[in-house]
Amino acid sequence: MKKTLALILAVIMMLAVASAMAETKITVSGSGTTLVNADYAMVTLGVVHMENDVLKAQEKVNGAINAIRSALIENGIDKEDINTDQVRIYARYDYSDYVEKIVGYSASSYLVIRTDDMENVGSVIDIAFEAGANTLEGIEFFAENTDSAREESLTFAVTDATNKAKIIAKAAGLTITGIESIAEGYSYTSESARNAVFKNYVAEDSAALGQTVVQSAKLSVEASVTMIFIAE
């Protein structure tokens, strides 16, 4: 009985080894991208001013920032959507004649303004500059919910990886018989292109003369997977 059991176990092990040897593993990566519309923007702008006296520089910047904040609120921007980004004051030096000498001070203050009025992002910039802003740091676009786009991108990534594995298997004279594992590689959202910010000087439309035009880019929701396929 013991000999029979040992023989059966030996046969099973031999079959398992033979099966393992017959299998080939193919590891591939796949990626997917889905484009979505941005539904809110973050505008960073502010004031930079230089004076010989540090307190005067600070006073002028503070006055301008308060004027900008008030103008934005008067034009419908919620005060909760206007936040301080950074405040800086630093000395300016002259190094002529190899001697370090303070020649003035530069003060700056920046605001980050959120708006979900995607058709009028440029007007936020115009209002701020009319109120005293002199520096535009940039505009970023976001989407509140990208869950469905992420799911779609992951689906595309799996399909991409599967197609690659089939091509590789066919070229090697093999057939895909199963999947050993699937691992998510990455998933993130970014702007798909640089956004256009420019002054519109179309003479035919005097109402639009000088207005800042902002065209938001699509957002790319990207995902990747790594899959290990079994082929024979």
C-alpha positions, 0 to 999 in steps of 0.5 A: 500500500505504501509503495502504491501511494509513493508511486502515485505521489511520484507520478503526480510530482512528475506531472506537475513538473512537466506541466510547469515546464510546459508553461511560459510566463509573459510579463507585460505592462499596459497603460490607458488614458481618458480625457476629462473636462476641468470643472474648476481652476486655481489662479495664482497672482499677486503683487511685487513692490520694491522700496528703499524702506522695508516698511514702505514696501510691505505697506504698499504690497499689503494695500494692493493685496487688500484692494485685490481681495475686495475687488474679487469679492465685489465681483462675485468671488467667495472670500473662502475661495481667495487664499494667501499663497505666500508672503515674502520680504527680502533685501536687495544687495549691491556687490559692487567694489566687492562690498555687500550693501543693502540698496532696498527691499522687495516685498511680495504677496500672492493669492490663490483664487479658485473659480468654477466659472470656466468661461470667465477664468480670464476675468478673474485675472483682469479684475485682479490686475485692475485692482493692483496685481502686477504678477501672474504666477500661473493657472492650474485646472482640476476636476472634482471627480475623476473616479469614473475616468480612472476606472475607464483608464484602468480598463484601457490599461488591462486591454492594452496589456492583454493585446500585447501579451497575445501579440508576443505569444503569437510571435513565439508560437504560444497560446495564452491560457491564463493570468497569474497576476495583475498589479496596478502600476500608477494612476494620476491626473494631469493637464494634457497640454499647456493652457493658453493665456493671452490678451485679446486685441480683436479690434472688431469686438471693442467689448473684448478689447484687452480682456485676458482669454483663458482656454482650459486644457483637457485633463489626462487621467492615466493608469497603468498595470503590470500583468503576468500571463501564462502561455503554452 
